[in-house]
Amino acid sequence: MAVKRWTAVQGDKSRSRSIAERFNIPPFAAHLLLTRSITDDEAIESMLNPAQYPLGDPMELPDMDKAVTRIRRAIEDNELVAVYGDYDVDGVTATSLLYTCFEGLGMRVMYMLPSRDEDGYGLSFRVIDKMNEHGVSLIVTVDNGVTAVDEIAYAASLGIDTVVTDHHRPTDRLPQAVALVDPHLSEKELCPLAGVGVAFKLACALEGDTAQAVGKYADLVALGSVADVVPLKGENRALVTLGIAEMRKGNRTGLRLLMLNAGIERTAVDAAGIAFSLAPRINSAGRMGKPDKTVRLMISDDIDQCRSIAEELESDNINRGSAYRKILEETWNTIRERPELLCDRVVVVCGEGWNHGVVGIAAARLCETLGKPCIILASEGDIARGSGRCFGDFSLHAALTSCAELFVAYGGHRSAAGMTLHTRDIEQLRIRLNEYAAQYDLEHGGMPVQELPYDCELPLRTVTLSLVDDIACLEPFGADNPRPTVLLRNVKVTGIRPLGRGAHHRFTLSDGAVFKEVVCFGMNRNSLPCGVGDMVDCLVEPGINEYNGELQLSLKVKDMRLSGIDAEAIIEGGRLFERMMRGEELTEAQVQALLCDRAMCATVYRYITAKDFSGQYEMLYERLKGGGLSYAQMLTALHVLASLDFIELEEDSSCCRIYAKQQAEKTSLEDSPIMKRLRSC
């Protein structure tokens, strides 16, 4: 797993004391406001009292008057209207919201969601033909449509009008719709709403009573907004706060049963429960190709129907998890067969028959693991469809645009994108993307490094339930207001035990005075960053668990490493080694930083023969300290020994495994292809 850069978010202590006194909040909460750049009184008030934040006039959104006029005419003329959404949580909740609103206004209304397999994202000609067959005369899009120029023109040619409600950024060409309700088209700076937020504004404009609309729809707005990771500030924060309050009442049958199946206590549901439990279950239906039932779950009052759908979503989520694990496992099988992929600046992997609805979350996991942009493609015959993820200032969309001629279709934004191309062009895609990344590397002094910000460093003994109570005034947490992260430094691991059949682990940490437990999710036995007795540093998110009516401190580990590790040296050493493995030009100083002598190789070999190693490279490096090796030299030594068959070196999604092998005869290190390459530089 790639080493991440930990960065402290700075705050002014004297200023935080002043804010704490002025607003009568705990000093730690005041510090967090500053680390989130929330400093003026109005912004602080809206953070502390989000439910009281005034909701804006829906008529401020562009073309809202045109949308309302056309929809009211459809009601009066008894037209059949189709609400057309998307298969993700934002699209599902927005579709459910407007369908409920339109039906309540007496409209003849139907809803449709795209098939991920047949339609992809957004409006398609196939869907428009189906609507035309039903006799639809008006389409109202939610969470899509602002880029559907040709599709909306086609609908118009069939006599079908379109009202677009969307929150995505438009292109230079705008569709000729009756109305384009999108905050990005406003001359004023509006709240960056989710698609469901824009749909809510339309419902408020049609019904004329925002307060009543909050009671009817805010739960859907909260669900879609948190899932779509919109900034939880201002109006978004107000809507999510109000929506969570509605969710806790349990008035929406389907949502209540979904929470029950997910093991969420209805009265305690929060933004984290939405993001990590409810949203994946709703998304699983779209990923597994059956999104329509999620709308039925949200709009139905039939408890038997809702119970059945909630159970189906539970099954879909399990199947989604199985498909995801299968893709990751086979991805690493491919990487083991082609280890050169690990040294690419942009990793591109393709598998036949993979569920292309799941490749996006697999790409996200691979990106986090490797610390570099990753694309995973699923091929079916001559066509491959896939998804990519990246981070930092590297734009995946710009990288794809640099080789746009290779694609049948592509789209997305800086950190996530999707693409369709001919299978024959996959290797060319890999080459072209890495050429683009090499130029980026040259111009920016390196590819981006994954960063983990933390709010402060605290002694272990001070991280208590009381501390968590102190930050409760800043909930709900989410985008632009993340749950606080605390650095625990130089604590001793006194115990490790597995959870969830070994997929997760619980660590007991001690500072010599107190003992506390922390949980590492997604960390199996082979990927443990330490052992019992080690001193570690870790980043944790403090929270609360309720068990048998008792409140318990919960410390979720975001990252953990052995104390004393020089993260920057490891990051730069790893990049230098990859540069060498790609065969790129090296300076004399870089060659010397990579070259390892016989004594260095012997140090590594003796350690492996004494005890086979399983873990992360930086952990091995820390164990070898005192052997006189740099991190880059250790990597060189390992691969020299592996190339000469002294050791067996395996890498997978979470760790490396190294085994010593029996040597029948002596071999010169200079026979290694790596040493020959370095000597020739």
Wavefront OBJ file of the C-alpha trace (Angstrom):
o trace
v 0.000 0.000 0.000
v 1.360 3.412 -0.972
v 2.703 5.596 1.804
v 0.581 8.695 2.294
v 1.713 12.139 3.312
v 0.223 13.263 6.626
v -0.362 17.003 6.815
v -1.386 19.031 9.843
v -4.214 21.501 9.271
v -3.113 24.699 10.961
v -5.287 26.697 13.372
v -4.723 29.805 15.481
v -4.974 28.776 19.163
v -5.571 32.269 20.506
v -8.275 32.864 17.918
v -9.956 29.540 18.677
v -10.136 30.490 22.366
v -11.848 33.727 21.400
v -14.386 31.884 19.217
v -15.022 29.329 21.974
v -15.809 32.069 24.469
v -17.910 34.140 22.071
v -20.086 31.259 20.875
v -20.000 29.218 24.107
v -18.593 26.093 22.464
v -15.740 23.749 23.503
v -12.221 24.915 22.518
v -11.692 21.827 20.363
v -14.843 22.599 18.349
v -13.626 26.179 17.900
v -10.257 24.867 16.687
v -12.025 22.671 14.132
v -13.954 25.656 12.797
v -10.655 27.388 12.091
v -9.084 24.344 10.442
v -12.083 24.346 8.101
v -11.612 28.072 7.351
v -14.927 28.960 8.997
v -14.047 32.243 10.653
v -16.695 34.937 10.218
v -19.598 35.127 12.635
v -22.311 34.416 10.049
v -20.572 31.259 8.800
v -19.983 30.051 12.363
v -23.637 30.627 13.263
v -24.787 28.646 10.229
v -22.444 25.781 11.147
v -23.648 25.663 14.743
v -27.355 26.127 13.951
v -27.785 24.612 10.474
v -31.523 23.927 10.794
v -32.105 27.663 11.190
v -30.220 28.581 8.015
v -32.707 30.298 5.654
v -33.501 28.270 2.551
v -33.204 30.296 -0.635
v -35.988 31.268 -2.997
v -36.364 28.459 -5.572
v -37.126 31.075 -8.235
v -33.475 32.204 -8.004
v -32.467 29.187 -10.058
v -32.180 29.873 -13.788
v -35.244 29.057 -15.927
v -37.258 28.001 -12.877
v -40.166 30.176 -14.016
v -40.154 28.482 -17.435
v -40.017 25.021 -15.835
v -42.965 25.778 -13.543
v -45.056 27.218 -16.375
v -44.481 24.203 -18.647
v -45.142 21.646 -15.907
v -48.350 23.356 -14.786
v -49.535 23.358 -18.376
v -48.883 19.619 -18.541
v -51.043 19.115 -15.445
v -53.860 21.230 -16.870
v -53.770 19.440 -20.237
v -53.528 15.968 -18.656
v -50.285 15.224 -20.502
v -48.205 12.163 -19.668
v -44.934 13.332 -18.119
v -41.822 11.194 -17.581
v -39.372 11.901 -14.784
v -36.005 10.633 -16.012
v -33.215 10.155 -13.474
v -30.017 8.231 -12.935
v -29.120 4.922 -11.305
v -27.063 6.367 -8.440
v -28.414 7.547 -5.082
v -28.662 11.174 -6.156
v -30.614 10.237 -9.282
v -32.847 7.764 -7.437
v -33.789 10.212 -4.684
v -34.342 13.057 -7.157
v -36.580 10.825 -9.296
v -38.539 9.696 -6.247
v -38.956 13.263 -5.043
v -40.318 14.696 -8.282
v -42.488 11.664 -9.011
v -44.109 12.051 -5.576
v -44.492 15.801 -6.070
v -46.029 15.479 -9.551
v -48.385 12.715 -8.487
v -49.523 14.844 -5.545
v -50.291 17.688 -7.953
v -52.615 15.415 -9.941
v -50.281 14.836 -12.872
v -50.263 11.762 -15.097
v -46.661 10.776 -14.426
v -44.258 7.895 -14.920
v -40.584 7.530 -14.096
v -37.662 5.906 -15.863
v -34.053 5.242 -14.958
v -31.359 4.317 -17.464
v -29.964 0.815 -17.714
v -26.258 0.929 -16.984
v -25.730 -1.887 -19.486
v -27.858 -0.594 -22.356
v -27.994 3.171 -21.873
v -25.067 4.272 -19.770
v -25.370 7.642 -18.072
v -28.020 10.203 -19.029
v -30.594 10.459 -21.786
v -30.266 8.061 -24.706
v -32.079 7.740 -28.018
v -33.322 4.295 -26.966
v -34.946 5.696 -23.828
v -36.549 8.557 -25.741
v -38.035 6.068 -28.218
v -39.514 4.104 -25.304
v -41.032 7.266 -23.843
v -42.467 8.152 -27.230
v -44.107 4.723 -27.440
v -45.763 5.389 -24.064
v -47.135 8.698 -25.323
v -44.950 10.982 -23.204
v -45.130 14.637 -24.236
v -42.842 16.127 -21.567
v -39.614 14.773 -20.075
v -38.328 16.242 -16.814
v -34.743 15.171 -16.205
v -33.172 15.003 -12.769
v -29.435 14.732 -12.080
v -28.747 14.695 -15.836
v -29.633 16.359 -19.119
v -27.568 19.534 -19.278
v -25.114 17.924 -21.743
v -27.725 15.899 -23.693
v -27.753 18.266 -26.681
v -28.396 15.747 -29.449
v -30.787 13.610 -27.413
v -33.006 16.542 -26.440
v -33.030 17.724 -30.058
v -34.163 14.226 -31.067
v -36.944 14.292 -28.466
v -38.086 17.661 -29.836
v -38.213 16.195 -33.353
v -40.719 13.658 -31.985
v -42.815 16.415 -30.432
v -41.546 15.824 -26.877
v -40.571 18.827 -24.747
v -37.838 18.594 -22.125
v -37.317 20.396 -18.841
v -33.798 19.824 -17.541
v -33.007 19.886 -13.820
v -29.347 19.127 -13.279
v -26.366 20.104 -11.176
v -23.548 19.089 -13.490
v -21.407 21.647 -15.283
v -22.642 22.308 -18.837
v -20.479 22.293 -21.949
v -20.239 25.155 -24.435
v -23.244 23.717 -26.301
v -26.519 23.938 -24.410
v -29.495 21.720 -25.241
v -32.588 23.396 -26.696
v -34.811 22.469 -23.774
v -37.909 24.334 -22.614
v -36.026 25.120 -19.396
v -32.501 24.514 -18.115
v -32.627 24.563 -14.320
v -28.984 24.219 -13.322
v -27.159 26.334 -10.685
v -24.091 26.503 -12.959
v -26.063 28.553 -15.490
v -26.833 31.307 -12.986
v -25.017 34.619 -13.095
v -25.026 34.590 -9.283
v -23.042 32.172 -7.146
v -25.582 29.661 -5.861
v -25.247 26.784 -3.419
v -23.650 23.769 -5.174
v -26.718 21.567 -4.780
v -26.895 17.874 -5.557
v -29.283 16.769 -8.280
v -31.870 15.981 -5.608
v -31.388 19.493 -4.208
v -32.285 21.011 -7.577
v -35.321 18.690 -7.801
v -36.341 19.838 -4.313
v -36.194 23.466 -5.442
v -38.524 22.650 -8.356
v -40.957 20.941 -5.969
v -40.879 24.013 -3.686
v -41.589 26.295 -6.647
v -44.506 24.135 -7.810
v -46.062 23.633 -4.376
v -45.391 27.156 -3.114
v -44.635 26.106 0.467
v -40.990 25.398 1.297
v -41.663 24.528 4.948
v -44.209 21.897 3.932
v -41.850 20.580 1.251
v -39.144 20.093 3.900
v -41.447 17.778 5.847
v -42.296 15.773 2.735
v -38.953 15.555 0.946
v -36.002 16.555 3.163
v -35.172 12.912 3.986
v -34.656 12.232 0.269
v -32.589 15.414 -0.098
v -30.329 14.380 2.792
v -29.861 10.883 1.400
v -28.953 12.057 -2.105
v -26.845 15.019 -1.009
v -24.641 13.044 1.376
v -24.236 10.213 -1.135
v -23.250 12.673 -3.879
v -20.642 14.279 -1.584
v -21.793 17.876 -2.001
v -20.233 20.448 0.369
v -22.103 20.392 3.677
v -22.172 24.141 4.101
v -24.912 26.735 3.912
v -28.141 25.513 2.352
v -26.852 21.976 1.774
v -25.976 21.689 5.450
v -29.410 22.951 6.428
v -31.194 20.514 4.119
v -29.121 17.545 5.308
v -29.704 18.453 8.960
v -33.448 18.806 8.413
v -33.486 15.623 6.337
v -31.718 13.532 8.955
v -34.278 14.742 11.496
v -37.037 13.515 9.150
v -35.256 10.182 8.624
v -35.159 9.662 12.387
v -38.943 9.984 12.509
v -39.193 6.922 10.261
v -42.186 8.151 8.247
v -40.891 6.848 4.887
v -41.657 3.118 4.926
v -38.960 1.989 2.499
v -36.212 4.032 4.096
v -37.192 2.797 7.559
v -36.934 -0.832 6.418
v -33.672 -0.157 4.585
v -32.174 1.195 7.815
v -33.458 -1.836 9.692
v -31.777 -4.217 7.239
v -28.562 -2.202 7.384
v -28.482 -2.459 11.168
v -28.850 1.295 11.660
v -30.795 2.495 14.673
v -33.375 4.816 13.117
v -33.187 7.370 15.911
v -29.392 7.547 15.600
v -28.951 7.678 11.813
v -26.393 10.289 10.746
v -24.401 11.344 7.680
v -21.892 8.525 8.206
v -24.713 5.960 8.264
v -26.033 7.384 4.998
v -22.626 7.408 3.320
v -21.328 4.020 4.409
v -24.451 1.901 4.883
v -27.539 3.239 3.112
v -25.961 4.702 -0.036
v -24.018 1.529 -0.972
v -27.194 -0.534 -0.708
v -29.130 1.814 -2.987
v -26.216 2.073 -5.417
v -25.879 -1.710 -5.548
v -29.149 -2.013 -7.484
v -27.808 0.222 -10.269
v -24.444 -1.528 -10.256
v -26.120 -4.916 -10.587
v -28.421 -3.644 -13.357
v -31.777 -3.283 -11.513
v -32.160 0.349 -10.361
v -35.940 0.860 -10.827
v -36.851 -0.928 -7.600
v -34.976 1.662 -5.555
v -37.486 4.314 -6.642
v -40.358 1.983 -5.749
v -38.792 1.582 -2.317
v -38.769 5.344 -1.802
v -42.304 6.079 -3.041
v -44.271 3.085 -1.753
v -46.218 2.833 1.500
v -46.826 -0.900 1.027
v -44.857 -2.428 3.879
v -44.685 -5.904 2.295
v -43.427 -4.511 -1.004
v -40.879 -2.307 0.758
v -39.675 -5.166 2.937
v -39.194 -7.333 -0.155
v -37.244 -4.613 -1.995
v -35.098 -3.846 1.056
v -34.193 -7.534 1.246
v -33.394 -7.568 -2.483
v -31.084 -4.580 -2.004
v -29.339 -6.429 0.797
v -28.779 -9.322 -1.604
v -27.648 -6.954 -4.367
v -25.178 -5.375 -1.976
v -23.733 -8.764 -1.078
v -23.453 -9.670 -4.763
v -21.886 -6.286 -5.481
v -19.297 -6.997 -2.796
v -18.553 -10.406 -4.310
v -18.173 -8.909 -7.795
v -15.901 -6.186 -6.390
v -13.663 -8.687 -4.601
v -13.503 -10.862 -7.729
v -12.390 -7.900 -9.843
v -9.730 -6.882 -7.323
v -8.430 -10.435 -7.020
v -8.213 -10.897 -10.788
v -6.706 -7.425 -11.171
v -3.870 -8.483 -8.911
v -3.514 -11.765 -10.795
v -2.991 -9.681 -13.935
v -0.478 -7.443 -12.168
v 1.466 -10.476 -10.917
v 1.638 -11.727 -14.505
v 2.720 -8.273 -15.695
v 4.637 -6.719 -12.759
v 5.811 -3.852 -14.972
v 2.309 -2.385 -14.575
v 3.137 -1.510 -10.958
v 5.797 0.930 -12.143
v 3.489 2.780 -14.534
v 2.489 6.295 -13.578
v -1.070 5.431 -14.630
v -2.133 1.809 -14.103
v -4.510 0.335 -16.689
v -5.927 -3.172 -16.167
v -8.593 -5.026 -18.157
v -10.501 -8.222 -17.473
v -13.003 -10.136 -19.542
v -16.532 -10.543 -18.203
v -16.120 -8.266 -15.200
v -19.210 -6.412 -14.005
v -18.649 -2.939 -15.454
v -21.047 -1.492 -12.871
v -18.499 -2.349 -10.176
v -15.211 -1.431 -11.886
v -15.437 2.142 -10.589
v -15.279 1.193 -6.914
v -12.544 -1.343 -7.721
v -10.570 1.392 -9.512
v -10.992 3.644 -6.471
v -9.603 0.935 -4.197
v -6.662 0.229 -6.526
v -5.933 3.957 -6.748
v -5.822 4.230 -2.957
v -3.663 1.120 -2.642
v -1.086 2.071 -5.276
v -1.168 5.825 -4.733
v -1.465 6.580 -8.445
v -4.182 7.051 -11.102
v -5.845 3.742 -11.978
v -8.263 2.595 -14.673
v -10.058 -0.744 -14.629
v -11.794 -1.941 -17.796
v -14.306 -4.744 -18.347
v -14.212 -6.220 -21.843
v -17.011 -7.976 -23.692
v -15.898 -9.089 -27.127
v -14.531 -6.130 -29.091
v -15.674 -3.477 -26.628
v -14.302 -2.552 -23.212
v -15.986 -0.228 -20.738
v -14.315 1.060 -17.653
v -13.814 3.634 -14.984
v -10.840 5.482 -13.580
v -9.940 7.323 -10.392
v -7.139 9.673 -9.392
v -6.414 12.378 -6.815
v -4.626 15.672 -6.372
v -4.054 18.077 -9.246
v -3.675 15.383 -11.898
v -6.803 15.545 -14.082
v -7.987 12.179 -15.325
v -10.409 13.866 -17.703
v -7.586 15.925 -19.238
v -5.469 12.772 -19.558
v -8.269 10.999 -21.418
v -8.817 14.037 -23.631
v -5.161 13.825 -24.707
v -6.014 10.541 -26.464
v -9.692 11.159 -27.186
v -9.513 9.530 -30.604
v -9.091 6.121 -28.935
v -12.555 6.229 -27.362
v -15.996 5.335 -28.567
v -17.149 7.566 -25.699
v -15.691 9.049 -22.525
v -16.578 11.588 -19.871
v -16.109 12.603 -16.279
v -14.094 15.142 -14.353
v -10.740 15.640 -12.686
v -10.787 12.758 -10.229
v -13.172 10.247 -11.829
v -14.059 9.313 -15.384
v -15.666 6.611 -17.465
v -14.780 5.414 -20.926
v -15.712 2.999 -23.718
v -13.198 1.841 -26.315
v -12.327 -1.035 -28.620
v -10.452 -3.834 -26.867
v -7.692 -3.632 -29.466
v -6.858 -0.093 -28.275
v -6.346 -0.876 -24.574
v -2.568 -1.222 -24.728
v -2.338 1.938 -26.807
v -4.438 3.678 -24.139
v -1.993 2.559 -21.462
v 0.961 3.877 -23.486
v -0.655 7.216 -24.310
v -1.843 7.879 -20.758
v 1.605 7.181 -19.386
v 3.173 9.492 -21.972
v 0.783 12.202 -20.793
v 1.614 11.445 -17.151
v 5.374 11.539 -17.861
v 4.977 15.038 -19.277
v 2.886 16.043 -16.251
v 5.592 14.593 -13.986
v 8.249 16.659 -15.765
v 6.256 19.898 -15.677
v 5.040 19.584 -12.075
v 8.083 18.032 -10.429
v 6.359 14.729 -9.766
v 2.997 13.032 -9.770
v 0.628 13.907 -6.888
v 1.048 12.189 -3.537
v -1.968 11.040 -1.536
v -2.387 13.324 1.450
v -4.181 12.695 4.729
v -4.858 15.907 6.646
v -5.324 15.802 10.403
v -6.736 18.414 12.740
v -4.404 18.085 15.696
v -2.066 15.828 17.644
v -3.386 14.661 21.007
v -2.138 12.399 23.808
v -3.951 9.060 23.850
v -5.395 9.690 27.311
v -7.259 12.825 26.124
v -9.187 11.050 23.342
v -12.368 10.280 25.287
v -16.151 10.245 25.004
v -16.032 13.785 26.345
v -13.923 14.844 23.355
v -16.491 13.348 20.983
v -19.250 15.196 22.840
v -17.286 18.413 22.295
v -17.485 18.074 18.521
v -21.140 17.026 18.307
v -22.103 20.659 17.711
v -20.400 20.473 14.293
v -22.473 17.611 12.932
v -23.449 16.612 10.311
v -19.973 15.795 9.040
v -19.288 15.290 5.348
v -17.682 17.025 2.359
v -15.932 20.293 3.371
v -16.684 19.447 7.015
v -15.019 16.059 7.528
v -15.182 14.135 10.772
v -12.164 15.284 12.827
v -8.934 13.331 12.500
v -6.470 13.119 15.396
v -2.814 12.086 15.319
v -1.704 9.672 18.054
v 2.088 9.566 18.158
v 4.443 7.023 19.760
v 1.858 4.681 21.207
v 2.623 1.030 21.869
v 0.710 -1.856 20.308
v -0.133 -4.196 23.158
v -2.605 -6.434 21.371
v -4.013 -7.286 17.926
v -7.052 -9.398 17.230
v -9.031 -10.105 14.038
v -12.599 -9.017 13.343
v -15.036 -10.053 10.645
v -13.321 -13.340 9.739
v -9.979 -11.562 9.593
v -10.987 -8.857 7.104
v -10.551 -6.176 9.808
v -8.430 -5.915 12.955
v -8.722 -4.350 16.390
v -5.552 -2.971 17.995
v -4.983 -2.187 21.658
v -2.762 0.875 22.080
v -1.117 2.235 25.193
v 0.851 5.346 26.134
v 2.020 3.685 29.349
v -0.835 5.135 31.374
v -4.027 4.196 29.526
v -5.128 1.522 27.069
v -7.543 2.167 24.205
v -8.792 0.088 21.310
v -8.775 1.226 17.685
v -10.243 -0.519 14.636
v -8.588 -0.890 11.239
v -11.190 -1.704 8.582
v -10.128 -3.513 5.417
v -6.818 -4.606 6.920
v -6.217 -8.341 6.856
v -3.526 -10.345 8.638
v -1.031 -10.014 5.786
v -1.331 -6.243 5.564
v -0.791 -5.363 9.223
v 1.574 -2.367 9.453
v 3.067 -3.479 12.759
v 3.264 -6.219 15.363
v 2.611 -6.474 19.081
v 5.247 -4.481 20.952
v 5.837 -1.971 18.146
v 5.612 1.776 18.655
v 3.279 3.332 16.091
v 1.801 6.616 14.943
v -1.778 6.574 13.723
v -4.486 8.850 12.454
v -7.881 8.129 13.997
v -11.430 9.429 13.706
v -13.054 9.606 17.158
v -16.721 8.679 17.344
v -19.320 6.901 19.457
v -20.792 3.411 19.233
v -23.914 2.415 21.082
v -23.969 -1.205 22.263
v -26.732 -2.648 24.490
v -27.757 0.869 25.390
v -24.237 1.820 26.485
v -22.205 4.539 24.748
v -18.650 3.486 23.888
v -15.713 5.367 22.397
v -15.018 4.374 18.782
v -11.620 5.083 17.229
v -11.482 4.324 13.503
v -7.963 4.167 12.046
v -7.456 6.087 8.811
v -3.750 5.227 8.579
v -1.101 3.642 10.781
v 2.655 3.275 10.509
v 5.664 2.481 12.646
v 6.927 5.453 14.627
v 10.033 7.049 13.166
v 9.302 6.221 9.533
v 10.533 8.918 7.144
v 7.529 9.060 4.824
v 9.108 11.539 2.384
v 12.223 9.390 1.966
v 10.041 6.359 1.260
v 7.878 8.241 -1.247
v 10.894 9.595 -3.135
v 12.824 6.320 -2.912
v 9.878 4.396 -4.335
v 9.517 6.834 -7.214
v 13.208 6.659 -8.016
v 13.094 2.863 -8.093
v 10.078 2.927 -10.436
v 11.901 5.377 -12.695
v 14.767 2.908 -12.982
v 12.406 -0.026 -13.630
v 10.718 1.919 -16.459
v 14.139 2.287 -18.110
v 14.119 6.086 -17.913
v 17.284 8.165 -17.911
v 19.016 8.485 -14.536
v 21.598 10.962 -13.278
v 24.815 9.713 -11.703
v 23.486 10.712 -8.277
v 20.282 8.743 -8.878
v 22.270 5.684 -9.937
v 24.320 5.846 -6.746
v 21.140 6.231 -4.678
v 19.861 2.973 -6.197
v 23.002 0.833 -6.348
v 23.347 -1.750 -3.613
v 26.474 -3.736 -2.833
v 26.915 -7.327 -1.719
v 26.789 -6.423 1.978
v 23.435 -4.667 1.538
v 21.958 -7.634 -0.313
v 23.308 -9.941 2.376
v 21.609 -7.874 5.072
v 18.261 -8.228 3.299
v 18.783 -11.918 2.545
v 19.753 -12.789 6.122
v 16.600 -11.150 7.449
v 14.395 -13.048 4.988
v 16.064 -16.400 5.630
v 15.654 -15.925 9.368
v 11.989 -15.072 9.022
v 9.815 -14.986 5.913
v 8.245 -11.567 5.612
v 4.645 -10.540 4.989
v 3.649 -6.890 5.228
v 4.296 -3.524 3.680
v 7.663 -2.523 2.232
v 8.072 0.384 4.638
v 7.616 -2.013 7.548
v 10.434 -4.214 6.223
v 12.606 -1.118 5.751
v 12.080 -0.108 9.369
v 13.015 -3.635 10.488
v 16.218 -3.416 8.444
v 17.328 -0.081 9.882
v 20.980 -0.172 10.786
v 21.842 -2.137 7.656
v 23.048 0.989 5.895
v 20.439 0.885 3.134
v 18.275 3.646 1.798
v 14.681 2.738 0.901
v 15.522 2.784 -2.809
v 18.522 0.503 -2.195
v 16.367 -1.925 -0.235
v 13.938 -2.170 -3.169
v 16.859 -2.701 -5.542
v 18.292 -5.416 -3.302
v 14.951 -7.230 -3.063
v 14.446 -7.262 -6.824
v 18.064 -8.236 -7.485
v 17.678 -11.206 -5.116
v 14.350 -12.135 -6.700
v 15.760 -11.949 -10.237
v 18.575 -14.308 -9.226
v 16.130 -16.701 -7.543
v 17.429 -16.155 -4.010
v 13.975 -15.119 -2.843
v 10.390 -15.260 -4.049
v 8.675 -11.894 -4.085
v 4.891 -11.604 -4.337
v 2.809 -8.425 -4.287
v -0.940 -8.086 -3.891
v -3.566 -5.557 -2.901
v -2.349 -4.991 0.629
v 1.183 -6.234 1.119
v 4.233 -7.999 -0.195
v 5.215 -11.541 0.751
v 8.847 -12.595 0.620
v 10.171 -16.146 0.974
v 13.777 -17.365 0.986
v 14.658 -20.041 -1.591
v 17.375 -22.691 -1.526
v 20.417 -21.879 -3.642
v 22.239 -24.763 -5.315
v 25.208 -22.680 -6.453
v 26.735 -19.304 -5.934
v 25.629 -16.520 -8.244
v 27.142 -13.109 -8.832
v 24.898 -10.149 -8.083
v 26.290 -8.511 -11.224
v 24.402 -11.129 -13.268
v 21.115 -9.495 -12.275
v 19.437 -7.548 -15.114
v 18.816 -4.706 -12.661
v 22.493 -4.409 -11.748
v 23.451 -4.539 -15.422
v 20.979 -1.749 -16.138
v 22.371 0.426 -13.345
v 25.997 -0.236 -14.332
v 25.218 0.787 -17.900
v 23.757 4.177 -16.920
l 1 2 3 4 5 6 7 8 9 10 11 12 13 14 15 16 17 18 19 20 21 22 23 24 25 26 27 28 29 30 31 32 33 34 35 36 37 38 39 40 41 42 43 44 45 46 47 48 49 50 51 52 53 54 55 56 57 58 59 60 61 62 63 64 65 66 67 68 69 70 71 72 73 74 75 76 77 78 79 80 81 82 83 84 85 86 87 88 89 90 91 92 93 94 95 96 97 98 99 100 101 102 103 104 105 106 107 108 109 110 111 112 113 114 115 116 117 118 119 120 121 122 123 124 125 126 127 128 129 130 131 132 133 134 135 136 137 138 139 140 141 142 143 144 145 146 147 148 149 150 151 152 153 154 155 156 157 158 159 160 161 162 163 164 165 166 167 168 169 170 171 172 173 174 175 176 177 178 179 180 181 182 183 184 185 186 187 188 189 190 191 192 193 194 195 196 197 198 199 200 201 202 203 204 205 206 207 208 209 210 211 212 213 214 215 216 217 218 219 220 221 222 223 224 225 226 227 228 229 230 231 232 233 234 235 236 237 238 239 240 241 242 243 244 245 246 247 248 249 250 251 252 253 254 255 256 257 258 259 260 261 262 263 264 265 266 267 268 269 270 271 272 273 274 275 276 277 278 279 280 281 282 283 284 285 286 287 288 289 290 291 292 293 294 295 296 297 298 299 300 301 302 303 304 305 306 307 308 309 310 311 312 313 314 315 316 317 318 319 320 321 322 323 324 325 326 327 328 329 330 331 332 333 334 335 336 337 338 339 340 341 342 343 344 345 346 347 348 349 350 351 352 353 354 355 356 357 358 359 360 361 362 363 364 365 366 367 368 369 370 371 372 373 374 375 376 377 378 379 380 381 382 383 384 385 386 387 388 389 390 391 392 393 394 395 396 397 398 399 400 401 402 403 404 405 406 407 408 409 410 411 412 413 414 415 416 417 418 419 420 421 422 423 424 425 426 427 428 429 430 431 432 433 434 435 436 437 438 439 440 441 442 443 444 445 446 447 448 449 450 451 452 453 454 455 456 457 458 459 460 461 462 463 464 465 466 467 468 469 470 471 472 473 474 475 476 477 478 479 480 481 482 483 484 485 486 487 488 489 490 491 492 493 494 495 496 497 498 499 500 501 502 503 504 505 506 507 508 509 510 511 512 513 514 515 516 517 518 519 520 521 522 523 524 525 526 527 528 529 530 531 532 533 534 535 536 537 538 539 540 541 542 543 544 545 546 547 548 549 550 551 552 553 554 555 556 557 558 559 560 561 562 563 564 565 566 567 568 569 570 571 572 573 574 575 576 577 578 579 580 581 582 583 584 585 586 587 588 589 590 591 592 593 594 595 596 597 598 599 600 601 602 603 604 605 606 607 608 609 610 611 612 613 614 615 616 617 618 619 620 621 622 623 624 625 626 627 628 629 630 631 632 633 634 635 636 637 638 639 640 641 642 643 644 645 646 647 648 649 650 651 652 653 654 655 656 657 658 659 660 661 662 663 664 665 666 667 668 669 670 671 672 673 674 675 676 677 678 679 680 681
